[in-house]
Amino acid sequence: MRIGFDNDKYIALQAEHIRNRIDQFGGKLYLEFGGKLFDDHHAARVLPGFEPDSKIRMLQSLVDDVEIIITINANDIEKNKVRGDLGITYDEDSLRLMDIFRSMGFLVGGVVITHYASQPAADLFRRRLESLGITCYLHYPISGYPYDINHIVSDEGYGKNEYIKTTKPLVVVTAPGPGSGKMATCLSQLYHDHKRGIDAGYAKYETFPVWNLPLNHPVNIAYEAATVDLDDSNIIDPFHLEAYGVSTVNYNRDVEIFPVLKAMMERIAGSSPYQSPTDMGVNMAGLAITDDEVVREAAKMEIVRRYFQTAVEAKRTGVGEKSIEKLEMLMNQAGVTSSFSPARSAALLKEQTTGAPAGAMVLPDGRVITGKTSDLLGAASSLLMNALKAVAGVDDDLLIISDQAIEPICRLKTDRLASKNPRLHSDETLIALSISSATDDIAAKVIEHVGDLRGCDAFFSVIISSTDERLYRKLGINVCCEPKFEQHSYYHK
């Protein structure tokens, strides 16, 4: 894969600027982390060379000075809100995050339940945390938030929130997902610290939008595509333009809330250190781009992926037409169409010629490999095998897993496991290949190349099963599907 981003430079620049912010505020900084703290696959896709764990690796360079606080909205606990990419609830993800942070040597200072109003599910989660020995803090809804500054910055506003006792210079505030109250938690801490005579500051760790790229740069458009469900947009930061005469890009919600945020900081500390929302962010991503052309092409592909993901979700649920329309507008803005990836036309042509669902994949060297549906293998399984043979340099016509090995698995599925579909899913095919590799040198050679498919783009002529999609994502393969089902049914598993 072509690289367009210097990951080491990015980590070094981010760490340096965070240290500078800590010094700027007298030795203590509350750092709100926007987006995913680790496994940031969106950034890895649009900035080829960016490692999904870059943020946490950067923090590891500061580990002795870092304390992590996790916030979770009580209403999200009550609603059993699920993190879409992992399929687990926000409260479960909070525990998962703590395990990961602790295993990496970070101090986890506790969990803050925000918007707490005695929700029963939130009370259960609080008791669960306490039984695990995890410190839990409660922050309450504030009437008039965020515009009644006098009430918010008072003993009846932030003053009612429980004070989080922290011991490190850098307090990272993160969450399972958006709307968890990260910013309010940081500002509440500033209020309490100021009353205690403790010097402290606030900043945001940003990745997107990239402030020093043009508004219509595909990387920034791709961020709009990724957040299309929020119906927000990137805009020029008017405060930065007025203060410094420099045009920068920011998110409309951050721009809209900035006057209120600035007023809060002035009320808490007497003055605001920031003249614009761009000032608040710590974002060196734009300075680590090494090949703009590579980054542009990757971002354009991400916009198209988001279009198909949204179109498939709309097909499954019957809602989302407005998001599809916005994504079509963003594709036009970026100068791409739904056929931007050569994998799509190859998959649709394969379906047309075989009369059954098909798939295609763009390999790292640019070759496009296809896979068709057969009696024993589904399109996803067939494509995976053909792609592995291609990257391993094995003849496409060579049968690596014999029918005699596959057929018993098919019979087990239908005769014993009550499956109506005898064909092997991609995970079952990979297991069969792994078993074959014990006695077959070619199978062993092929399975060694599984990692070579990471970052490849695959397209299917129909919506594939969740089982196949999960396996592809585990392998790091980007998946898009034509928004149509293989069979006309009302219920699709």
C-alpha positions as CSV (number, residue, x, y, z in Angstrom):
1,M,0.0,0.0,0.0
2,R,1.2,3.5,-0.8
3,I,2.0,5.6,2.3
4,G,1.1,9.2,2.6
5,F,1.5,9.9,6.4
6,D,4.5,9.9,8.7
7,N,3.2,8.2,11.9
8,D,6.4,8.7,14.0
9,K,6.5,12.4,13.2
10,Y,2.8,12.7,14.2
11,I,3.3,11.0,17.5
12,A,6.4,13.2,18.3
13,L,4.6,16.4,17.4
14,Q,1.5,15.6,19.3
15,A,3.5,14.7,22.5
16,E,5.5,17.9,22.2
17,H,2.4,20.1,21.9
18,I,0.7,18.4,24.8
19,R,3.7,19.0,27.0
20,N,3.7,22.6,25.9
21,R,0.0,22.9,26.9
22,I,0.7,21.4,30.3
23,D,3.4,24.0,30.9
24,Q,1.1,26.8,29.6
25,F,-1.4,26.1,32.4
26,G,1.0,25.8,35.2
27,G,1.5,22.0,35.3
28,K,-2.0,20.5,34.9
29,L,-4.1,19.9,31.8
30,Y,-7.5,18.3,31.3
31,L,-7.3,16.8,27.8
32,E,-10.6,15.9,26.1
33,F,-10.1,13.1,23.6
34,G,-12.3,13.4,20.5
35,G,-12.9,10.2,18.6
36,K,-11.4,6.8,19.4
37,L,-8.4,6.8,21.7
38,F,-7.2,3.6,20.0
39,D,-8.3,1.4,17.1
40,D,-8.9,4.6,15.1
41,H,-9.5,2.8,11.8
42,H,-11.1,5.8,10.1
43,A,-7.9,7.8,10.5
44,A,-5.8,4.8,9.3
45,R,-8.0,4.5,6.1
46,V,-7.9,8.2,5.1
47,L,-4.3,8.8,6.2
48,P,-2.3,5.8,4.9
49,G,0.6,5.3,7.2
50,F,-1.4,6.3,10.3
51,E,-1.5,3.4,12.8
52,P,-4.9,2.8,14.5
53,D,-3.2,2.8,17.9
54,S,-1.2,6.0,17.3
55,K,-3.0,8.0,20.0
56,I,-2.4,5.5,22.7
57,R,1.2,5.1,21.6
58,M,1.6,8.8,21.9
59,L,0.2,8.7,25.4
60,Q,2.5,5.9,26.3
61,S,5.4,8.2,25.7
62,L,3.9,10.3,28.6
63,V,2.6,7.4,30.7
64,D,4.2,8.5,34.0
65,D,2.3,11.8,33.8
66,V,-1.0,10.5,32.6
67,E,-4.2,9.7,34.4
68,I,-7.3,8.6,32.5
69,I,-11.0,9.4,33.4
70,I,-13.8,7.7,31.5
71,T,-17.2,9.4,31.2
72,I,-20.5,7.8,30.4
73,N,-23.9,9.4,30.0
74,A,-26.5,7.9,32.4
75,N,-29.1,8.1,29.7
76,D,-27.0,6.0,27.4
77,I,-26.7,3.4,30.2
78,E,-30.5,3.5,30.6
79,K,-31.1,3.0,26.8
80,N,-28.5,0.2,26.6
81,K,-26.8,2.3,23.9
82,V,-24.5,0.1,21.8
83,R,-21.2,0.9,20.2
84,G,-21.8,0.0,16.5
85,D,-18.3,-1.1,15.6
86,L,-18.1,-3.6,18.5
87,G,-21.7,-4.5,19.2
88,I,-21.4,-4.0,23.0
89,T,-23.1,-1.5,25.2
90,Y,-21.4,1.7,26.4
91,D,-21.3,0.5,30.0
92,E,-19.6,-2.8,29.0
93,D,-17.2,-0.8,26.8
94,S,-16.2,1.4,29.7
95,L,-15.0,-1.8,31.5
96,R,-13.3,-3.0,28.4
97,L,-11.5,0.4,28.1
98,M,-10.3,0.2,31.7
99,D,-8.9,-3.2,31.2
100,I,-6.9,-2.1,28.2
101,F,-5.6,1.1,29.8
102,R,-4.6,-0.8,33.0
103,S,-2.8,-3.5,30.9
104,M,-0.8,-0.7,29.2
105,G,0.4,0.7,32.5
106,F,-2.0,3.7,32.7
107,L,-3.5,5.0,35.9
108,V,-7.3,4.9,35.6
109,G,-8.7,7.5,38.0
110,G,-12.3,6.3,37.8
111,V,-15.6,6.6,35.9
112,V,-17.9,9.6,35.8
113,I,-21.6,9.0,35.3
114,T,-22.8,12.2,33.7
115,H,-26.4,13.5,33.4
116,Y,-27.1,11.4,36.5
117,A,-30.8,11.6,37.7
118,S,-31.2,8.4,39.6
119,Q,-31.8,6.3,36.4
120,P,-32.2,2.7,37.6
121,A,-29.8,1.2,35.1
122,A,-27.2,3.9,36.0
123,D,-27.6,2.9,39.7
124,L,-27.0,-0.7,38.8
125,F,-23.9,0.2,36.9
126,R,-22.6,2.4,39.7
127,R,-23.0,-0.5,42.2
128,R,-21.3,-2.8,39.8
129,L,-18.3,-0.4,39.5
130,E,-18.1,-0.1,43.3
131,S,-18.2,-3.9,43.7
132,L,-15.2,-4.1,41.3
133,G,-13.3,-1.5,43.4
134,I,-13.6,1.2,40.7
135,T,-14.1,4.8,41.9
136,C,-17.3,6.2,40.5
137,Y,-18.3,9.9,40.4
138,L,-21.7,11.5,39.7
139,H,-22.2,14.6,37.6
140,Y,-25.7,16.0,37.3
141,P,-27.9,17.7,34.7
142,I,-27.6,21.5,34.9
143,S,-30.7,23.5,34.1
144,G,-30.0,26.1,31.4
145,Y,-27.0,24.2,30.1
146,P,-25.1,25.4,28.1
147,Y,-26.3,29.0,27.8
148,D,-27.1,30.1,31.4
149,I,-23.4,30.8,32.3
150,N,-24.2,32.4,35.7
151,H,-26.0,29.3,36.8
152,I,-23.7,26.8,35.2
153,V,-20.5,28.3,36.7
154,S,-21.8,28.4,40.3
155,D,-22.2,26.2,43.3
156,E,-25.6,25.1,42.0
157,G,-24.1,24.1,38.6
158,Y,-20.7,22.7,38.3
159,G,-20.4,23.0,42.1
160,K,-22.9,20.2,42.6
161,N,-20.8,17.7,40.6
162,E,-18.6,15.4,42.6
163,Y,-15.0,16.5,42.5
164,I,-12.6,14.0,40.8
165,K,-9.4,13.7,42.8
166,T,-6.5,13.4,40.3
167,T,-2.8,13.2,40.9
168,K,-1.1,13.4,37.5
169,P,-0.2,16.5,35.4
170,L,-2.2,15.2,32.3
171,V,-5.7,14.1,32.9
172,V,-7.1,12.4,29.8
173,V,-10.9,12.4,29.6
174,T,-12.3,9.9,27.2
175,A,-15.6,8.0,26.7
176,P,-17.1,5.0,24.9
177,G,-18.8,7.3,22.4
178,P,-20.1,10.8,21.6
179,G,-22.4,12.7,23.9
180,S,-20.9,11.3,27.0
181,G,-20.1,14.6,28.7
182,K,-16.3,14.8,28.2
183,M,-16.1,18.6,27.8
184,A,-18.5,19.3,30.7
185,T,-16.5,17.0,32.9
186,C,-13.3,18.9,32.1
187,L,-14.9,22.3,32.7
188,S,-16.4,21.1,36.0
189,Q,-12.9,20.1,37.1
190,L,-11.6,23.5,36.2
191,Y,-14.2,25.1,38.3
192,H,-13.4,22.9,41.3
193,D,-9.7,23.2,40.9
194,H,-9.9,27.0,40.7
195,K,-11.9,27.1,43.9
196,R,-9.1,25.0,45.5
197,G,-6.4,27.3,44.2
198,I,-5.1,24.7,41.7
199,D,-3.8,26.0,38.3
200,A,-5.2,23.9,35.5
201,G,-6.2,24.2,31.8
202,Y,-8.3,22.5,29.2
203,A,-7.6,21.4,25.6
204,K,-9.0,19.0,23.0
205,Y,-7.1,16.2,21.3
206,E,-8.3,16.4,17.7
207,T,-7.7,14.5,14.6
208,F,-10.6,15.6,12.3
209,P,-11.3,17.9,10.7
210,V,-7.7,18.7,10.0
211,W,-7.6,22.5,10.7
212,N,-4.8,23.3,8.3
213,L,-6.1,21.4,5.2
214,P,-8.6,23.2,2.9
215,L,-12.3,23.0,3.7
216,N,-13.0,20.9,0.6
217,H,-9.9,18.6,1.0
218,P,-11.2,15.0,0.6
219,V,-9.8,14.2,4.1
220,N,-12.1,16.8,5.7
221,I,-15.0,15.7,3.4
222,A,-14.4,12.1,4.6
223,Y,-14.9,13.2,8.2
224,E,-18.2,14.7,7.3
225,A,-19.1,11.4,5.6
226,A,-18.1,9.5,8.7
227,T,-20.4,11.7,10.9
228,V,-23.3,12.0,8.5
229,D,-25.7,10.6,11.1
230,L,-25.1,13.7,13.2
231,D,-26.1,16.0,10.4
232,D,-23.2,18.3,11.1
233,S,-20.6,19.9,8.8
234,N,-17.1,21.4,8.6
235,I,-16.9,25.2,8.3
236,I,-14.3,27.9,8.3
237,D,-13.5,28.9,11.9
238,P,-14.8,32.6,12.0
239,F,-13.2,33.3,15.4
240,H,-9.7,32.2,14.2
241,L,-10.1,34.2,11.0
242,E,-11.1,37.3,13.0
243,A,-8.4,36.9,15.6
244,Y,-5.4,36.0,13.4
245,G,-6.5,36.6,9.8
246,V,-5.8,32.9,9.1
247,S,-8.4,30.6,7.5
248,T,-8.8,27.3,9.4
249,V,-11.3,24.5,9.4
250,N,-13.4,23.4,12.3
251,Y,-16.6,21.5,13.1
252,N,-19.8,23.5,13.2
253,R,-20.8,22.3,16.7
254,D,-17.5,23.4,18.1
255,V,-17.8,26.8,16.5
256,E,-21.3,27.2,17.7
257,I,-20.5,26.4,21.3
258,F,-17.2,28.3,21.5
259,P,-18.7,31.7,22.7
260,V,-20.3,29.9,25.5
261,L,-17.2,27.9,26.3
262,K,-15.1,31.0,26.2
263,A,-17.5,32.8,28.6
264,M,-17.4,29.8,31.0
265,M,-13.6,29.8,31.1
266,E,-13.6,33.6,31.6
267,R,-16.1,33.1,34.5
268,I,-14.0,30.3,36.0
269,A,-10.5,31.8,35.7
270,G,-11.0,35.4,34.9
271,S,-9.8,35.1,31.3
272,S,-9.8,32.7,28.4
273,P,-6.5,31.4,27.0
274,Y,-8.2,30.7,23.6
275,Q,-9.5,33.1,20.9
276,S,-11.0,30.4,18.7
277,P,-12.0,26.7,18.8
278,T,-9.0,26.0,16.6
279,D,-6.8,27.3,19.4
280,M,-8.3,24.7,21.8
281,G,-7.3,21.8,19.6
282,V,-4.1,19.8,19.7
283,N,-3.9,18.5,16.1
284,M,-0.7,18.0,14.3
285,A,-2.1,15.5,11.7
286,G,-1.9,17.9,8.8
287,L,1.8,18.5,9.5
288,A,2.6,14.7,9.2
289,I,1.1,14.3,5.7
290,T,3.9,13.3,3.4
291,D,2.1,12.6,0.1
292,D,-1.1,14.7,-0.5
293,E,-2.1,12.7,-3.6
294,V,-2.1,9.4,-1.7
295,V,-4.1,10.9,1.1
296,R,-6.6,12.4,-1.3
297,E,-7.2,9.1,-3.1
298,A,-7.6,7.2,0.2
299,A,-10.1,9.8,1.6
300,K,-12.1,9.7,-1.6
301,M,-12.4,5.9,-1.2
302,E,-13.5,6.3,2.4
303,I,-16.3,8.7,1.3
304,V,-17.6,6.0,-1.1
305,R,-17.4,3.3,1.6
306,R,-19.5,5.5,3.9
307,Y,-22.0,5.9,1.1
308,F,-22.4,2.1,0.6
309,Q,-22.4,1.5,4.4
310,T,-25.2,4.0,4.8
311,A,-27.2,2.7,1.8
312,V,-26.9,-0.9,3.2
313,E,-28.1,0.2,6.6
314,A,-31.0,2.1,5.0
315,K,-31.9,-1.1,3.1
316,R,-31.9,-3.1,6.4
317,T,-33.8,-0.6,8.5
318,G,-35.9,1.4,6.1
319,V,-34.5,4.7,7.4
320,G,-31.6,6.9,6.4
321,E,-32.6,8.4,3.1
322,K,-31.6,11.9,4.2
323,S,-28.1,10.6,5.1
324,I,-27.8,8.9,1.7
325,E,-28.7,12.2,0.0
326,K,-26.0,14.1,2.0
327,L,-23.4,11.4,1.1
328,E,-24.3,11.7,-2.6
329,M,-23.7,15.5,-2.2
330,L,-20.3,14.8,-0.5
331,M,-19.3,12.4,-3.3
332,N,-20.1,15.1,-5.8
333,Q,-18.1,17.6,-3.7
334,A,-15.1,15.2,-3.7
335,G,-15.4,14.5,-7.4
336,V,-16.2,10.7,-7.1
337,T,-19.0,8.4,-7.9
338,S,-20.3,5.1,-6.5
339,S,-18.1,3.3,-9.0
340,F,-14.9,4.9,-7.8
341,S,-13.5,1.5,-6.7
342,P,-12.7,-0.9,-9.6
343,A,-13.9,-3.7,-7.3
344,R,-17.5,-2.7,-7.7
345,S,-17.7,-2.9,-11.5
346,A,-15.7,-6.2,-11.4
347,A,-18.2,-7.7,-8.8
348,L,-21.3,-6.6,-10.7
349,L,-19.9,-8.0,-13.9
350,K,-19.0,-11.3,-12.2
351,E,-22.6,-11.6,-10.9
352,Q,-24.0,-10.8,-14.4
353,T,-21.9,-13.5,-16.0
354,T,-22.5,-16.2,-13.4
355,G,-26.1,-15.4,-12.4
356,A,-25.2,-15.5,-8.7
357,P,-23.8,-13.2,-6.0
358,A,-20.2,-12.3,-6.5
359,G,-17.4,-10.3,-5.0
360,A,-14.1,-8.5,-6.0
361,M,-11.1,-7.2,-4.2
362,V,-8.3,-4.8,-5.1
363,L,-5.0,-6.3,-4.0
364,P,-2.1,-4.2,-2.8
365,D,-0.4,-4.3,-6.2
366,G,-3.6,-3.0,-7.9
367,R,-4.8,-6.3,-9.3
368,V,-8.6,-6.9,-9.1
369,I,-9.5,-10.5,-8.0
370,T,-13.1,-11.9,-8.2
371,G,-15.0,-14.6,-6.4
372,K,-18.2,-16.3,-7.3
373,T,-20.9,-18.3,-5.5
374,S,-20.5,-22.1,-5.8
375,D,-22.3,-25.1,-4.4
376,L,-19.9,-25.3,-1.5
377,L,-18.6,-21.8,-1.0
378,G,-20.3,-18.4,-0.8
379,A,-19.1,-15.4,-2.6
380,A,-17.2,-14.1,0.4
381,S,-15.4,-17.4,0.9
382,S,-14.6,-17.8,-2.7
383,L,-13.2,-14.3,-3.0
384,L,-11.1,-14.8,0.2
385,M,-9.5,-17.9,-1.2
386,N,-8.8,-16.4,-4.6
387,A,-7.3,-13.3,-3.1
388,L,-5.1,-15.4,-0.8
389,K,-3.9,-17.5,-3.7
390,A,-3.1,-14.4,-5.7
391,V,-1.0,-12.7,-3.0
392,A,0.7,-16.1,-2.3
393,G,1.6,-16.5,-6.0
394,V,-0.4,-19.8,-6.3
395,D,-2.2,-20.7,-9.5
396,D,-5.8,-19.7,-9.3
397,D,-7.0,-23.0,-10.8
398,L,-5.3,-25.0,-8.1
399,L,-7.7,-26.6,-5.7
400,I,-6.3,-26.1,-2.2
401,I,-9.1,-27.3,-0.1
402,S,-10.6,-30.5,-1.5
403,D,-14.4,-31.0,-1.9
404,Q,-14.0,-34.0,0.3
405,A,-12.8,-31.8,3.1
406,I,-15.6,-29.2,2.6
407,E,-18.6,-31.5,2.1
408,P,-18.6,-33.0,5.6
409,I,-18.7,-29.4,7.1
410,C,-21.6,-28.5,4.8
411,R,-23.5,-31.6,5.9
412,L,-22.8,-30.8,9.5
413,K,-24.3,-27.3,9.0
414,T,-27.5,-28.6,7.4
415,D,-28.1,-32.0,9.1
416,R,-27.0,-31.2,12.7
417,L,-26.9,-27.4,13.0
418,A,-30.2,-26.6,11.3
419,S,-28.7,-24.2,8.7
420,K,-30.6,-23.7,5.5
421,N,-27.4,-22.6,3.7
422,P,-24.8,-25.4,3.3
423,R,-22.2,-23.1,1.8
424,L,-19.2,-22.3,4.0
425,H,-18.8,-18.8,5.4
426,S,-15.5,-17.2,5.1
427,D,-14.5,-18.0,8.8
428,E,-15.3,-21.7,8.2
429,T,-13.3,-21.6,5.0
430,L,-10.3,-20.2,6.8
431,I,-10.5,-22.9,9.4
432,A,-10.7,-25.5,6.7
433,L,-7.7,-24.0,5.0
434,S,-5.8,-23.9,8.4
435,I,-6.6,-27.7,8.9
436,S,-5.4,-28.4,5.4
437,S,-2.2,-26.6,6.0
438,A,-1.1,-29.2,8.5
439,T,-0.6,-31.7,5.7
440,D,-0.4,-29.6,2.6
441,D,2.6,-27.3,1.9
442,I,0.7,-25.1,-0.6
443,A,-2.2,-24.6,1.9
444,A,0.4,-23.7,4.5
445,K,2.0,-21.2,2.1
446,V,-1.4,-19.6,1.3
447,I,-2.5,-19.1,4.9
448,E,0.8,-17.3,5.7
449,H,-0.3,-14.5,3.5
450,V,-3.6,-13.7,5.4
451,G,-2.0,-10.5,6.7
452,D,-1.2,-9.3,3.2
453,L,-4.9,-8.5,2.7
454,R,-5.1,-5.9,5.4
455,G,-6.2,-2.6,4.0
456,C,-7.6,-4.1,0.8
457,D,-11.0,-3.0,-0.5
458,A,-13.6,-5.7,-1.2
459,F,-17.0,-5.2,-2.9
460,F,-19.9,-7.6,-3.1
461,S,-22.9,-7.5,-5.4
462,V,-25.3,-8.3,-2.5
463,I,-25.4,-7.7,1.2
464,I,-23.2,-10.4,2.7
465,S,-23.9,-12.1,6.0
466,S,-22.8,-10.5,9.3
467,T,-20.6,-13.6,9.8
468,D,-18.6,-12.9,6.6
469,E,-18.5,-9.2,7.3
470,R,-17.1,-9.7,10.8
471,L,-14.3,-12.0,9.5
472,Y,-13.3,-9.6,6.8
473,R,-13.1,-6.8,9.2
474,K,-11.0,-8.9,11.6
475,L,-8.6,-9.4,8.7
476,G,-8.5,-5.6,8.1
477,I,-10.3,-5.8,4.8
478,N,-12.6,-2.9,4.0
479,V,-16.0,-4.2,2.9
480,C,-18.7,-2.6,0.7
481,C,-21.9,-4.2,-0.5
482,E,-24.4,-3.3,-3.2
483,P,-27.6,-2.3,-1.2
484,K,-29.6,-5.4,-2.2
485,F,-30.3,-8.7,-0.5
486,E,-29.5,-12.0,-2.1
487,Q,-33.1,-13.3,-1.6
488,H,-36.4,-11.5,-1.4
489,S,-37.4,-12.0,2.2
490,Y,-38.9,-9.8,5.0
491,Y,-36.5,-11.1,7.6
492,H,-32.7,-11.2,6.9
493,K,-30.4,-12.7,9.5
